[in-house]
Amino acid sequence: MLKENARYLRKKLRPRLLKGMCIRMICFYQNKLSRHTCLFEPTCSEYTKRCINNFGVVGGIVLGLWRILRCNPFAKGGIDPAPERYFKARWLI
């Protein structure tokens, strides 16, 4: 019984811990290292944080890297919100 509980806790806590660590690293970058010169709204780091929160660590990092590749001096910039998971939204009736 104890081993089953330990496995269950590992499955539930590891993704949350990894997600929290990634978001904290991005917050450190935003507060200490960033120059706040992104062409897009929200900034690339904020976009990556939202994607990690919505899609998990791997999916969020992939979407964030795709956004960073699009953010270059020749880009128009503008408003580009982070995608939301369609089925994760909970509607109240």
Summary of the structure (lengths in Angstrom):
residues: 93
radius of gyration: 16.5
end to end distance: 40.1
largest distance: 58.9
contacts: 219
relative contact order: 0.13
helix: 63%
strand: 4%
